[in-house]
Amino acid sequence: MKTKILFGTLLLIQFSFSQELEINELTYDDYFSDLQVLNKTIEAQHPNPYKYVSKEEQQKKQRIALNRLKKEPSYPKFLQALNRFGDGHLQYDFPEEFIDNSIMKFSFFPFPVLVREGKMFVNYKNGVIPFGNQISSIQGTSIKSILKKINEHVHGDGYINSHTEEQVSLNFPFLYSYFMHTKTTIFSIEYIDDITGLKKTIQIPAIDYYENYRRNRLAIHPVNQLEIAENIHGRYYPSKKTGVLTVNSFDSNEASAYKSYSKFFKTINIEGYQTVIIDIRNNTGGDPNIAALLFSFIVDQNFKNIFNYRVSSIKVNSENLMNDYGNPAGENEIEEFENFLYQRFNLNENIYIGNDRLKEGVLENFPPDKDNFKGEVYVITGGQTFSAAVYFAKLFKKYKRGTVIGLETGGNENTTFAGYFLNYKLPKTKLKVRIPIAELYFDDISDTNHGVLPDRIIPLSQYINYLKQEKDPEIQYILDLKAK
């Protein structure tokens, strides 16, 4: 979710250019020094760094990781020592040299996978293990143990399983190399044969970076490749009088978003469609006001569009701070942003809460759109449903507008860390980190430990069966429900 970003945006597992970095010459002291700098910076700027994992537990985990790093000073071991503490908006950006000196030398798991309900399935027609067969262990380690290990490093707001499983499904070969084994040449894979129900073990050679990229493009899931490729996409089923609106982001301006939403709903209403499916499975967020705008197309009453930000400090830690151009932030830039915070946040019991000036332009009593749809509505959620997309799902359930199909959202139901970000570059390792400095509450300021929960979850066997037919499971499930 982004309403204002200071000094740019960085993406998890994204690679960028950096100044000369002799990655092979980095020592344990270099890595340790940067970890100390990072911990200090996060404590100074993050609004609530110990919300999901206590400071004591974080320190315990980091001590274990530091022991491994001391035995093997390397960039992968350094990455394993990073504190992530349950914040999906805290993101790291690796330097280019990490690709050249590490990733290009990694060996990778031989095909993409799908993880669901703690189980792993083959997500690729490879001719060796049939597509859709369940994998029970890799290198003698159970899938349960592998997922538990990776979950320490990959998670959203808290440790919501749906988000972790979605990230593992999207990036398993990389994540296995980062956090399990970097130089495996032969993978021993145990799987359950779909036909006989018996466990079989097969040896499959590892693949390189380029072959991994190619095979990942051949994954069967997700099926809706066209919809994923666009920010907003409308699809129509005339014979079923059903329209599907896929919205992959709320990170757009009001004019362009309104144009796309209006075009879809005008068509739906003119054609007399009875059902609309809104797909936000892959929507990672954006502006909550754009989420509210979409909601206005499916309600026939005014609704409350209320959210607010909290920050722990209105002062900026300037050490290692970067600006939009990747250069050290200047005094004027820092002063300007601190003035912005000072004007828009008021101190209240040791926390700064957004005031009316911060809310300027926010329509809190939101009316329905003129082209609003009054028919049956389904919303599809999943582990990638995050930040502002969670806000949309919450509005949908709060106003009882229809049925939520899919999985628990990857983002927390009531709160997330978002809105305002600071970007830093660590001095030794050149790792870039994006730190959210605000905690956002959606209407309800209470805390929960889960996301927005679906009304219906597709049974796992039925879900895999849809995929074997190369059908989009959630869409087909809804169409089948309607046909009954």
C-alpha positions as CSV (number, residue, x, y, z in Angstrom):
1,M,0.0,0.0,0.0
2,K,1.5,3.3,-1.0
3,T,0.1,6.8,-0.4
4,K,3.4,8.5,-0.3
5,I,6.8,7.1,-0.8
6,L,9.9,8.9,0.2
7,F,13.1,8.1,-1.7
8,G,11.7,5.4,-4.0
9,T,10.4,1.9,-3.8
10,L,12.4,-1.4,-3.7
11,L,11.0,-4.9,-4.3
12,L,11.8,-8.1,-2.5
13,I,14.2,-10.3,-4.5
14,Q,14.7,-7.6,-7.1
15,F,18.2,-6.9,-8.4
16,S,19.7,-3.5,-8.9
17,F,22.9,-1.8,-9.8
18,S,25.3,-0.7,-7.1
19,Q,28.8,0.7,-6.9
20,E,31.8,-1.6,-7.0
21,L,31.4,-4.4,-4.4
22,E,34.0,-7.1,-4.0
23,I,31.5,-9.6,-2.6
24,N,34.0,-12.4,-2.1
25,E,36.2,-10.1,0.1
26,L,33.5,-9.4,2.6
27,T,34.3,-10.8,6.1
28,Y,32.3,-11.9,9.0
29,D,33.0,-8.5,10.6
30,D,31.6,-6.7,7.6
31,Y,28.4,-8.7,7.7
32,F,28.1,-8.4,11.4
33,S,28.6,-4.6,11.2
34,D,25.9,-4.2,8.6
35,L,23.4,-6.3,10.6
36,Q,24.0,-4.1,13.7
37,V,23.4,-1.0,11.5
38,L,20.2,-2.6,10.1
39,N,18.9,-3.5,13.5
40,K,19.5,0.0,14.8
41,T,17.9,1.6,11.8
42,I,14.8,-0.6,12.0
43,E,14.4,0.1,15.7
44,A,14.6,3.8,15.1
45,Q,12.2,4.0,12.2
46,H,9.8,1.1,12.2
47,P,6.5,1.9,13.9
48,N,6.1,-1.5,15.7
49,P,9.1,-3.9,15.1
50,Y,8.1,-6.4,17.8
51,K,4.4,-6.7,17.1
52,Y,4.5,-10.2,15.8
53,V,7.9,-11.5,17.1
54,S,9.3,-10.4,20.4
55,K,12.7,-8.7,20.6
56,E,14.0,-11.6,22.6
57,E,12.8,-14.2,20.0
58,Q,14.3,-12.1,17.2
59,Q,17.6,-11.8,19.0
60,K,17.6,-15.6,19.7
61,K,17.1,-16.4,16.0
62,Q,19.7,-14.0,14.9
63,R,22.3,-15.4,17.3
64,I,21.7,-18.9,15.7
65,A,22.1,-17.4,12.3
66,L,25.2,-15.5,13.3
67,N,26.9,-18.7,14.4
68,R,26.3,-20.1,10.9
69,L,27.5,-16.9,9.4
70,K,30.7,-17.0,11.5
71,K,31.4,-20.6,10.3
72,E,30.7,-19.7,6.7
73,P,30.9,-15.9,6.0
74,S,28.9,-15.6,2.7
75,Y,26.1,-13.5,1.3
76,P,23.5,-16.3,1.5
77,K,24.3,-16.8,5.2
78,F,24.2,-13.1,5.7
79,L,20.7,-13.0,4.2
80,Q,19.6,-15.8,6.5
81,A,20.6,-13.6,9.5
82,L,18.3,-10.7,8.4
83,N,15.4,-9.9,10.8
84,R,12.1,-9.8,9.0
85,F,9.8,-10.1,12.0
86,G,6.5,-10.4,10.2
87,D,6.3,-7.3,8.0
88,G,5.4,-7.9,4.4
89,H,6.2,-4.3,3.5
90,L,9.8,-4.5,4.8
91,Q,11.7,-5.4,1.7
92,Y,15.3,-6.1,0.7
93,D,17.0,-5.4,-2.6
94,F,20.2,-7.4,-3.4
95,P,23.2,-5.8,-5.1
96,E,24.1,-6.8,-8.7
97,E,27.2,-8.5,-7.5
98,F,25.2,-11.0,-5.5
99,I,23.8,-12.2,-8.9
100,D,27.2,-12.4,-10.5
101,N,29.0,-14.0,-7.7
102,S,26.4,-16.1,-6.1
103,I,23.1,-16.7,-7.8
104,M,24.6,-17.5,-11.2
105,K,26.6,-20.2,-9.5
106,F,23.7,-21.7,-7.6
107,S,22.0,-24.9,-8.7
108,F,18.3,-24.9,-8.6
109,F,15.4,-27.3,-7.9
110,P,14.4,-28.8,-11.3
111,F,10.8,-27.5,-11.6
112,P,8.2,-25.1,-10.2
113,V,5.9,-26.3,-7.5
114,L,2.5,-25.4,-6.0
115,V,2.1,-25.3,-2.2
116,R,-1.3,-25.5,-0.6
117,E,-2.5,-26.6,2.9
118,G,1.1,-27.6,3.8
119,K,1.5,-29.9,0.9
120,M,3.6,-29.5,-2.2
121,F,2.6,-30.5,-5.8
122,V,4.5,-30.7,-9.1
123,N,3.5,-27.6,-11.1
124,Y,5.1,-28.4,-14.4
125,K,4.6,-31.0,-17.2
126,N,8.1,-32.4,-17.1
127,G,7.8,-36.0,-18.3
128,V,9.5,-37.3,-15.1
129,I,7.1,-36.7,-12.3
130,P,3.5,-36.2,-13.6
131,F,2.0,-32.8,-13.1
132,G,-0.1,-32.6,-9.9
133,N,1.6,-35.4,-8.1
134,Q,2.4,-34.6,-4.4
135,I,6.0,-34.3,-3.3
136,S,6.6,-35.7,0.2
137,S,10.3,-35.0,0.7
138,I,13.4,-33.5,-0.9
139,Q,16.8,-34.7,0.0
140,G,15.3,-36.8,2.7
141,T,13.7,-33.8,4.4
142,S,10.0,-33.7,4.7
143,I,8.1,-30.9,3.0
144,K,6.7,-29.9,6.3
145,S,10.2,-29.3,7.7
146,I,11.3,-27.4,4.5
147,L,8.3,-25.1,4.7
148,K,8.9,-24.4,8.4
149,K,12.4,-23.4,7.7
150,I,11.5,-21.1,4.7
151,N,8.7,-19.6,6.7
152,E,11.2,-18.0,9.1
153,H,12.3,-15.8,6.2
154,V,9.3,-15.4,4.0
155,H,6.0,-14.1,5.4
156,G,3.6,-11.2,5.3
157,D,2.1,-9.3,8.2
158,G,2.6,-11.9,10.8
159,Y,3.0,-15.5,9.7
160,I,-0.1,-16.1,7.7
161,N,0.3,-19.5,6.0
162,S,-1.5,-18.6,2.8
163,H,1.0,-15.8,2.1
164,T,4.0,-17.9,2.9
165,E,2.7,-20.8,0.7
166,E,2.0,-18.4,-2.2
167,Q,5.5,-17.0,-2.0
168,V,7.0,-20.4,-1.9
169,S,4.9,-21.5,-4.9
170,L,6.1,-18.5,-6.9
171,N,9.8,-18.7,-5.9
172,F,10.6,-22.2,-4.5
173,P,13.8,-22.9,-6.5
174,F,15.3,-19.6,-5.4
175,L,14.1,-19.9,-1.8
176,Y,15.4,-23.5,-1.5
177,S,18.8,-22.3,-2.7
178,Y,18.9,-19.3,-0.4
179,F,17.8,-21.0,2.8
180,M,18.4,-24.7,2.4
181,H,21.1,-25.8,0.0
182,T,23.0,-23.6,-2.6
183,K,25.0,-26.2,-4.5
184,T,22.9,-29.4,-4.8
185,T,23.8,-31.2,-8.1
186,I,21.3,-34.1,-7.8
187,F,17.9,-33.9,-6.1
188,S,16.4,-37.0,-4.4
189,I,12.7,-36.4,-4.6
190,E,10.1,-38.6,-3.0
191,Y,6.6,-38.3,-4.4
192,I,3.2,-40.0,-4.2
193,D,2.1,-41.6,-7.4
194,D,-1.4,-40.5,-8.2
195,I,-2.4,-43.8,-9.9
196,T,-1.0,-46.3,-7.4
197,G,-0.9,-44.1,-4.2
198,L,2.5,-45.5,-3.6
199,K,5.6,-43.4,-2.7
200,K,8.4,-43.3,-5.2
201,T,11.8,-41.8,-5.1
202,I,13.6,-40.4,-8.2
203,Q,16.9,-38.7,-8.7
204,I,16.7,-35.6,-10.9
205,P,19.7,-33.3,-11.8
206,A,19.7,-29.7,-10.6
207,I,19.3,-26.9,-13.2
208,D,21.0,-23.6,-13.7
209,Y,19.6,-20.1,-13.4
210,Y,18.6,-19.8,-17.1
211,E,16.8,-23.2,-17.3
212,N,15.0,-22.4,-14.0
213,Y,13.7,-19.2,-15.6
214,R,12.5,-21.0,-18.7
215,R,10.7,-23.8,-16.7
216,N,9.1,-21.3,-14.4
217,R,7.4,-19.8,-17.4
218,L,5.9,-23.2,-18.2
219,A,4.2,-23.6,-14.9
220,I,0.5,-24.6,-15.1
221,H,-0.6,-22.6,-12.1
222,P,-1.6,-19.9,-12.1
223,V,-3.9,-20.5,-15.1
224,N,-5.1,-17.0,-15.7
225,Q,-1.9,-15.7,-17.3
226,L,-3.6,-13.0,-19.4
227,E,-5.3,-11.5,-16.4
228,I,-2.1,-11.5,-14.3
229,A,-0.3,-9.6,-17.1
230,E,-2.5,-6.6,-16.8
231,N,-3.3,-4.2,-13.9
232,I,-7.1,-4.3,-14.5
233,H,-8.7,-6.8,-16.8
234,G,-12.4,-7.5,-17.6
235,R,-13.5,-10.9,-18.9
236,Y,-17.1,-11.8,-19.9
237,Y,-19.0,-15.1,-20.0
238,P,-22.1,-14.2,-22.1
239,S,-23.8,-17.6,-21.9
240,K,-23.5,-17.5,-18.1
241,K,-24.3,-13.8,-17.7
242,T,-21.2,-13.5,-15.6
243,G,-18.4,-11.0,-15.7
244,V,-14.9,-11.3,-14.1
245,L,-13.0,-8.2,-13.1
246,T,-9.4,-9.0,-12.2
247,V,-7.7,-6.2,-10.3
248,N,-4.0,-6.9,-9.6
249,S,-3.2,-3.6,-7.9
250,F,-4.8,-0.5,-6.4
251,D,-1.6,1.4,-7.1
252,S,-3.1,3.7,-9.7
253,N,-4.6,7.2,-9.9
254,E,-8.3,7.7,-9.5
255,A,-8.9,8.8,-13.1
256,S,-7.4,5.7,-14.8
257,A,-8.9,3.3,-12.2
258,Y,-12.3,4.9,-12.6
259,K,-12.2,4.6,-16.3
260,S,-11.4,0.9,-16.2
261,Y,-14.0,0.1,-13.5
262,S,-16.7,2.2,-15.1
263,K,-16.2,0.6,-18.5
264,F,-16.5,-2.9,-17.0
265,F,-19.6,-2.2,-14.9
266,K,-21.4,-0.2,-17.7
267,T,-21.0,-3.3,-19.9
268,I,-22.2,-5.6,-17.2
269,N,-25.3,-3.5,-16.6
270,I,-26.1,-2.9,-20.3
271,E,-25.8,-6.6,-21.1
272,G,-28.0,-7.6,-18.1
273,Y,-25.4,-9.8,-16.4
274,Q,-26.5,-11.4,-13.2
275,T,-23.2,-12.1,-11.5
276,V,-19.8,-10.4,-11.1
277,I,-16.6,-12.0,-9.8
278,I,-13.9,-9.7,-8.5
279,D,-10.5,-11.4,-8.5
280,I,-8.0,-9.9,-6.1
281,R,-5.9,-13.1,-5.6
282,N,-2.8,-11.4,-6.9
283,N,-3.5,-7.8,-5.7
284,T,-0.6,-6.7,-3.4
285,G,-2.2,-3.4,-2.6
286,G,-1.8,0.3,-3.3
287,D,-4.0,3.2,-2.3
288,P,-6.9,2.3,0.0
289,N,-9.0,5.1,-1.6
290,I,-8.8,3.2,-4.9
291,A,-10.0,0.1,-3.2
292,A,-12.9,2.1,-1.8
293,L,-13.6,3.4,-5.3
294,L,-14.0,-0.2,-6.6
295,F,-16.3,-1.0,-3.7
296,S,-18.5,1.9,-4.7
297,F,-19.4,0.0,-7.9
298,I,-21.0,-2.9,-6.0
299,V,-23.0,-1.2,-3.2
300,D,-26.2,0.8,-3.3
301,Q,-25.7,2.8,-0.1
302,N,-23.1,5.1,1.4
303,F,-20.3,3.3,3.2
304,K,-17.6,4.3,5.7
305,N,-14.1,4.7,4.1
306,I,-12.1,5.2,7.3
307,F,-8.5,4.3,7.9
308,N,-5.6,6.1,9.6
309,Y,-1.8,5.9,10.0
310,R,0.4,5.9,13.1
311,V,4.1,6.5,13.4
312,S,6.4,6.1,16.3
313,S,8.6,9.0,15.4
314,I,8.5,12.1,13.2
315,K,12.3,12.3,13.1
316,V,14.3,10.6,10.3
317,N,17.4,8.6,10.9
318,S,19.7,10.0,8.2
319,E,22.6,7.5,8.4
320,N,22.8,5.5,5.1
321,L,19.5,7.1,3.9
322,M,19.0,7.1,0.1
323,N,17.0,9.4,-2.2
324,D,15.0,8.7,-5.4
325,Y,18.2,8.6,-7.5
326,G,20.1,6.2,-5.3
327,N,22.3,8.9,-3.8
328,P,22.7,9.8,-0.1
329,A,19.7,11.9,0.9
330,G,20.5,15.6,1.4
331,E,19.6,17.7,4.4
332,N,16.9,19.6,2.5
333,E,15.2,16.4,1.5
334,I,15.2,15.1,5.1
335,E,14.0,18.4,6.5
336,E,11.2,18.5,3.9
337,F,9.9,15.1,4.9
338,E,10.2,15.7,8.6
339,N,8.1,18.9,8.2
340,F,5.5,16.8,6.3
341,L,5.3,14.4,9.3
342,Y,5.3,17.2,11.8
343,Q,2.3,18.9,10.1
344,R,0.2,15.7,9.7
345,F,0.8,13.7,12.9
346,N,-0.2,14.6,16.5
347,L,1.4,13.0,19.5
348,N,-1.1,10.9,21.6
349,E,0.1,8.7,24.4
350,N,3.6,8.1,23.0
351,I,2.4,7.5,19.4
352,Y,1.8,9.9,16.6
353,I,-1.6,9.6,15.0
354,G,-2.6,11.1,11.6
355,N,-4.6,14.3,11.9
356,D,-7.2,15.9,9.7
357,R,-4.5,17.4,7.5
358,L,-3.3,13.9,6.7
359,K,-6.8,12.9,5.8
360,E,-7.2,15.8,3.4
361,G,-8.9,14.5,0.2
362,V,-10.1,11.3,1.8
363,L,-13.9,10.7,1.2
364,E,-14.9,9.1,4.5
365,N,-18.7,8.9,3.7
366,F,-18.3,7.2,0.3
367,P,-21.4,7.1,-2.0
368,P,-22.2,4.3,-4.5
369,D,-21.3,4.9,-8.1
370,K,-23.9,5.8,-10.6
371,D,-23.1,2.6,-12.5
372,N,-23.2,0.4,-9.4
373,F,-24.0,-3.3,-9.9
374,K,-26.9,-4.7,-7.8
375,G,-26.6,-8.4,-8.7
376,E,-24.7,-11.3,-7.2
377,V,-21.1,-10.7,-6.4
378,Y,-18.2,-13.0,-5.5
379,V,-14.7,-11.9,-4.4
380,I,-11.7,-14.2,-4.8
381,T,-8.9,-13.8,-2.3
382,G,-5.6,-15.6,-1.7
383,G,-2.2,-15.4,-0.1
384,Q,-1.1,-12.6,-2.4
385,T,-4.1,-10.5,-1.4
386,F,-2.3,-7.9,0.6
387,S,-2.4,-4.4,2.1
388,A,-5.1,-2.2,0.4
389,A,-6.6,-5.4,-1.2
390,V,-7.2,-6.7,2.3
391,Y,-9.0,-3.4,3.0
392,F,-11.3,-4.1,0.0
393,A,-12.0,-7.6,1.2
394,K,-12.8,-6.3,4.6
395,L,-15.3,-3.7,3.2
396,F,-16.9,-6.5,1.2
397,K,-17.4,-8.7,4.2
398,K,-18.4,-5.9,6.6
399,Y,-21.2,-4.8,4.3
400,K,-22.2,-8.4,3.5
401,R,-22.1,-7.7,-0.2
402,G,-21.5,-11.3,-1.3
403,T,-19.4,-14.4,-0.9
404,V,-15.6,-14.6,-0.5
405,I,-14.0,-17.6,-2.2
406,G,-10.4,-18.8,-2.0
407,L,-7.9,-18.5,0.9
408,E,-7.3,-16.3,3.9
409,T,-5.7,-13.0,2.7
410,G,-2.0,-12.8,3.1
411,G,-2.3,-9.4,4.8
412,N,-3.7,-8.9,8.3
413,E,-7.4,-8.1,8.6
414,N,-7.1,-4.9,10.5
415,T,-3.6,-3.5,10.2
416,T,-0.5,-3.3,8.0
417,F,2.8,-1.4,7.9
418,A,2.5,0.9,4.9
419,G,2.0,4.4,3.5
420,Y,5.3,6.0,4.1
421,F,8.7,4.4,3.4
422,L,12.4,5.2,3.9
423,N,15.1,3.5,1.8
424,Y,18.6,2.7,3.2
425,K,21.7,1.1,1.7
426,L,24.0,-0.7,4.2
427,P,27.6,0.5,4.0
428,K,29.5,-2.8,3.7
429,T,27.2,-5.2,1.9
430,K,25.4,-2.6,-0.3
431,L,22.1,-4.3,0.6
432,K,19.1,-1.9,0.2
433,V,16.3,-2.0,2.6
434,R,12.9,-0.4,2.4
435,I,11.4,0.3,5.9
436,P,7.8,1.3,6.4
437,I,7.6,4.0,9.0
438,A,3.8,4.0,9.5
439,E,1.3,1.4,10.8
440,L,-2.1,1.6,9.0
441,Y,-5.3,0.6,10.7
442,F,-8.4,-0.2,8.7
443,D,-11.3,1.4,10.7
444,D,-11.0,-1.1,13.6
445,I,-7.9,-0.3,15.7
446,S,-7.9,-3.7,17.4
447,D,-5.3,-6.2,16.5
448,T,-5.9,-9.7,15.1
449,N,-3.6,-12.5,14.2
450,H,-5.3,-13.5,10.9
451,G,-6.3,-12.1,7.5
452,V,-9.8,-11.7,6.0
453,L,-11.2,-15.3,6.1
454,P,-13.0,-16.7,3.1
455,D,-16.6,-18.0,3.2
456,R,-15.7,-21.0,1.1
457,I,-12.5,-22.8,0.5
458,I,-12.2,-25.2,-2.4
459,P,-11.4,-28.7,-1.1
460,L,-7.8,-29.5,-1.9
461,S,-8.6,-32.6,-4.0
462,Q,-11.1,-30.6,-6.1
463,Y,-8.6,-27.8,-6.5
464,I,-5.9,-30.1,-7.8
465,N,-8.4,-31.8,-10.1
466,Y,-9.3,-28.4,-11.7
467,L,-5.6,-27.8,-12.3
468,K,-5.2,-31.1,-14.0
469,Q,-7.9,-30.0,-16.4
470,E,-6.0,-26.8,-16.7
471,K,-8.9,-24.8,-15.5
472,D,-8.7,-21.8,-13.2
473,P,-9.8,-23.4,-9.9
474,E,-11.5,-20.5,-8.2
475,I,-13.3,-19.3,-11.3
476,Q,-14.4,-22.8,-12.3
477,Y,-15.6,-23.5,-8.7
478,I,-17.8,-20.4,-8.8
479,L,-19.2,-21.3,-12.2
480,D,-19.9,-24.8,-11.0
481,L,-21.7,-23.5,-7.9
482,K,-23.9,-21.3,-10.1
483,A,-24.7,-24.2,-12.4
484,K,-26.2,-26.3,-9.5
